[in-house]
């Protein structure tokens, strides 16, 4: 498996008003003549969440179509994308400057289309910097708007709660502590549980290793430098240099690198060539991030949704991130919590090590992973807390989503 770069592939009638009025019924009204539902996701994690939302409404009997901005997972369940989702997948203030006119142009054209031909409902899936302004304009025009996944107002930029009040007719919340925030602000909201907690299977390391064709007795570390191309460019070399040091300390370690698309894979392969990493025992996966995290003994993960996925999959890990200096200065000044990783925010304590900005050096990342691999007690402490938080996040999310959305479609 030395230097291996393996590309695994990843793969009625309309409801009546009587159906909707039945107490406890989840059947959704579906007028054949009604316009589609508009929906916008801005990156891979939003695409996954949006696909679950669409499936939830389909299972509840909704027959209407979905149009807007969608990734491959949303398109696979019937959404039609008017613009490429990748155009919105930009991180940070400074990085966005180079794409701002293109993104604003997309939003302007989408807004015009939706105002000219109003949808039954607009659903913004995360991507608050893109969606909230669009939702505000549509709501002002009389179009109902639902925002799915609250911005992290509890972590930074708390003033966005006022934008939420102007933008959203209703908010679907995925963390239990968000309910009190929205109740206090007088914004209609429903805690639906986290879709990933509902969707992801019970962790099974042996089965995951079998699916990936890995040796059961091997030692594996997953490297997840992010789903955006900009993240891979920023973190890829750092992770490769850390992996080289991990391999020096623990020569038996093999590395799994799941990447979401051709562009991120090509960029990572370019980084490997530049870093002279041919001696690393590694395997690049096309997708299969969940399998990689289940199969791994430990993981090095860029801050974001992947850290929550690692929690839900019992994967001990270390969190890191780097952004340009000016972006970091802006973020620091607006931060409300001492952590950026979702496992630590949910636990309310230092559970998973975080190495951010100047702390994120190849030496420090490698040392953190080596200590995690060598300390079963540290691994066990993480996993025990992960299971507590998974129980808090797991609800019958599809049913709760359908119940919350139903009044807007009757």
N, C-alpha and C positions, 0 to 999 in steps of 0.2 A: 504494500500500500504506500511505499515511499514515493512522495511526490505525485501521487495519483490525483487526477482532476476528473472526477466522475460526474457526468451530468445526468442524474436521475430525473425522469420526467414526472411532472405533477398533474401532476395531473390537474261542462258544468252549466249550471244555470246561475244567473245573477240572484243575489239574495234579495228578498222582499223586505219592505219596511216592517212587516210583522216579525220577520226573523230577527231584525235588529232590536226590536222592542222587547223581545222575550228576556226576562230577568236572567242574568248569568250567561246569556248567549254570547258567543264570540263571532258570530257571523257578521260580516261587514257588508253594508249596502254597496252595490256595484251597478250603477246605472250605465248601461251600454253606451249611451250617448255622451257620457261625461268625459271631460278632458283627462289626460293622464295625471299622475302624481309626479311633481318635479322633485328631483333628489340630487344632491351634490356631495361627493366625497373628494378629499384632496390628496390622499396618500394611501399606501398599502394597508395600514391598520384601519383606516376609514372604509376602505373597499371591503375588507372582511366584515366589519360591523354592519355596513350597509347591506351586504348580501344576506346576513342573518335577519335584518329587519324586513327586507323584501320577502324572504321565505316565510317569516312569521305572519305577515299580512296575507300572503297567498294561502297559507294553511288555514287562516281564519275565514277564507272565502272571497277575498278581494280579487276581482277580475281586471281592474284597471291596469294600464301600462305605466311604466316608469321612464322618464326621460330626464336628462341633465348632464352631469359629469360623473362618470362611473369607470371603475377599473375592471379588470378581467373577471373577478369573482362576482361583482354585481351584474356585469353583462351576461355571465353564465346563467343567472337566474332571471334574465329577461329585461334588464335595464338597457336603455339605448343612450349611448354617450354622444353628446353633441360636440364635445371638445376633449382632447386628450387629458386624462387625469394627471399625467406626469408633469404637465406644465405648471401645476399648482404645488408640486412636491418640493418646496424650497424651505430650508430651515433658517431661522434667525433673522434679525433685522438687517444686518449688513449684507448677508448673502442674497436677501430678497431684492436688494436695490437693482441688481443686474437684470432681474426679470419683472420688475414692477410694472412696466408699461404693457408688457405682454399679458400679465395677469389681469391688470385693470381693463384691458381691451376685451378679454374673455368675459369678465364679469359684466361689462357694459353691454355686450352683445347678447349674453344670456338674459340679463335683466330685461332688455327690450323685447326679446322673444316671449318671455313669461308675462310681461305686461300686455303685449299685443294679443296673446292667446293664453289667458289665465288658466293655470292648472287647478285641479281640485284642491290641492294642498301642496305646500313646499316643505321638504324635509332636508335640513342641513345636517350632514353627518360630520361632526367635529369641524376641523378647518375653520376656526372662528374668525381669523383675520380675513378670510374670503367670504364666509357665509353670513356673518352678522350684519354687515352693511347691506347685503342683498336681501336678507330677511326683513330688515327694517323698511326698505323701500316697498317690498311686496306686501308686508303687513299694512303699511299706510294705504296701499291701494285696495285693501279689503280681502287679500288672500291670506288664509290661515297658514301659520308657519310653526313647524315643530323643529326644535333643535335637539339632536341626539348626541349625547356626551357633552356635559357641561365643560366650558373652559376651566382651567385650574385656578379659579378665583381664590381658592383656599390656600394656594401655594405662592402665587404672585399675580400682579396686576388686579387687585381686588376691585378696582373701579369698573371692571368689565361687567359687574353685576348690573350696572345701569344700562349698558348696551344690551344685555340680555333682556331686560324689562321692555326696552323699545323694540327688540327684534323678534322675540319668540312669543307666540300664542301659548305654547306649552313646551316644557323641557323634559326630556327623558333622562333620568339620572342613573349613573352606574355605580356610584359609591354611596353607602348608607349615610355617611356623615354630611352629605350634600343636602339632604332633605331640610334640615333646620335652617341652612343658609337661605334657601329659596322661600321657605315659609316666612322667615323674618322679612325678606324683601318683598313679599306679597306677589311672587311670580308663580303661576300655576306650574306644578312639576310633579312627576311621578318617579319614585325609585323602582326600577325594573330589574335590579340585579345587574351583574356584569355579563354581557353575552358570552364572553369567552369562558367564564365559569360554568355557564350552562352547556356550552358547546364542546369544550375540550374533554377528552375521555379521561378516565381514571389513569394516572401515570403507571406505566409498565415498562421498566427499563429493558427487561429481557425481550419483550415483544418488539420494542423499538429497534434494538440491536439486530434482531432477526430480520426486520423489514429492510434495514440498511445493509444487511450482509456483513455485520461486524462480529468480531470474536467476542464471546460473552466475557472472557476473562481479561480483555484488554482495558487499558486506561485511556479515556477519551476526554478531550476538552473541546467544547464548542466555542467558536469565535463568531460573534454577531456584531459587526461594525455598523449596522443600521440598514434600513430599507431604501433610503434615498441615495442617489448617486453622489450628492454633495457630502453625505455622511461617510460613505466609503472612501471618497477622496481625502476627507479630513482625518479619518481614523484608521484606514486600512494599513498604512505603513507602520503606525504605532502598534497595531495588533500583531502584525507579522514580526516586528522586532521583539515584542514581548514573547511571542511563541518560540522564537529562536532561543531565548534565554530559558524559557520553561523546559525546552527539549534538552538544553545543556544540563539542567539540574535533575531532570527526570527523563532519561533517554527512552523510556518505555512509552511515553505519552504520544498519542496520535491526535490529530486535530481535524475537526469537522467544521466546515465553513458553508452554511446555507445562505444563498444569495437569491434575491427575488426575481431578477430578470437578466436579460442578456447584457444590458449596459453595465450593471453593477458587477456581473461576473467578469466581463472584459476588463473593467477597471481594476478589479482585484488581481486578476492574472498579470496585468501590467505591473502592479505593485510588487507581486511576488518575483517577477523577473528582475526588477530594479533592485530589490532587496537581497538578491542572491540567496533565495530561500529554497534552492533545489534539494537540500538535504532534509528538509522537514518532512515528516510523515503526515501528509495531509490529504484531505478529500473535500473537494468543492462539490456542494450539492445544489442543484437547481430547485429551489424551494426546500421542502422537508425540514423547515425550521423546528417544527414541533417534534418531529422524530429525533432531530439532532439534540434538542434539549433533554428529551427523555432518555436518550442513549448516553448522554455525557455524565461523567463523574463531577464535572464542574464546568462553568461557562464564564466567558468574559463578554459582557453585553453593553452595548451603547444604551444610555438612558432613553426610555420610551416604553411603548407598549410591550416590547419584547421582555422587559423585566417583569411585567405582570404575567406574561405567558410562562416565564420561568418559574414564578411562584406557583402558578396553577399546575405546573407539570413536575413539581418537586425537584427542581434543578438548582442545586447550590451554585451561587454565582457571585461575581464581583461586577460593580457598575462603574462605568467610566464615560467621560464625554469631554469634548473640546469644541469650542466655538471661537471665532475671531475675538481679539482682545476687547474691542469696543462693544460687541454684542454681549460679552460677559459682564462688562461694567454696567451696562443697562439692566441686564437680568438681575445682577446682585442687588442693585438699588431697589428693586421692586419685589424681592423675595420675602415671603412671610414665614417660611419653614426652613429648618437647617438641612433638609434633605431634598434631593431631586428624584430619587428612585421611588417608584410606587410601593415596593415591598416595605420600605422604611416608613413612608408616609402612612400606609395602612396600619403598620405595627405601632407607630408612634415612638419609635426608638431606633438606635443604630443596630440594625439586624444584618444588613448586607453592606459590606464595605463599599464606599463611594470614593473614587479617585477622579477628581474633576480638574480641568484646566492644567495649571502647572504641576499639580500632583500626579497627573496622568503621564508618567514616563514609562518607557519600556521596562526599566528596572523595577519600578514600583508595581506595575501591573503583573509582571512575572512573579515577583515576590509574593504578592497577594494570592495568586492562583496556586503557587507551590505550597503555601501555608494551608490553603483550603484543602488541597488534595491530601496533605499529610495529616490533617486533623479531623478524624471522624466525628469528634464531639462538635466541632464548628459546623460541619455539614448537617449533623442531626439537629442542632439548635435551629438552623435555618428552616429545615424541612418541617419541624414540629410547628413553628410559627406560620409557615406557608399554609399548612392544613387548617389552622384556626381561621386564617383570613379567607381561605377558599370557602369555608362553610358560611361566612358572613356574606360573601358575594354571590353565592349560588342561589338562584330563584328560578321560578318557571318563567324565564324571561320572554319567550315568544308569546305566551298568554298575556303577560302584563303589558307588553308592547301593543298587542292587538286591542286590549281593553282601553288603553290610553288614547290610541289613535281613532278608535271607533266613533266617538262623538263628532269628529271633524269630517267624517265621511257619510254621516246619516243624511 
